[in-house]
Amino acid sequence: MIHIRPAAREDSALVAAFVRELAEYEQLSHEVEASEEMLAEALFAPNPRVFCDIAESDGAPAGFALWFYTFSSFRGRHGVWLEDIFVRPQFRGGGIGKALLVHLARRCVAEGLGRFEWSVLDWNTPSIAFYEAQGAKLMHEWKICRMTGAALETLAEK
């Protein structure tokens, strides 16, 4: 049985573990700076700007989705950006990833949101196939831009 629930403060260590497991899967462990405390502060602040849902399979933590609201000026409405979705290997193929996507899609529809978006690494063909099977359209004409560290600080000083 799959159950999806909002993360609670006592899930902070679990959320941090999911983030590390996702980073390992994506071969990006070297980029993880977030600590359990940092994630707890972001998720459980008085007015959080990021949210997390935990998927459980027969009571065991099986996966998570970390997301936040966006805004589309073209649509004139908010949307949801799925920052992270991850299902532990032993639970894959059991409908947990789909259940997390359905859960967030239902939120979007219930709240009248205009978009549900996320990114996927170009080498991750199993996930790409899965997302396309759910009806997602890959946006090949768009490229993600990112600034961090020194580049961000240099721009801010101009």
Buried (B, 14 or more C-beta within 10 A) or exposed (E): EBEBEEBEEEBBEBBBBBBBBBBEBBEEEEEEEBEBEEBBEBBBEEEEEBBBBBBBBEEEBBBBBBBBEBEEEEEEBBBBBBBBBBBBEEBBEBBBBBBBBEBBBEBBEEEEBBBBBBEBEEEEEEBBEBBEEEEBEEEEEEEEEEEEEEEEEEEEEE
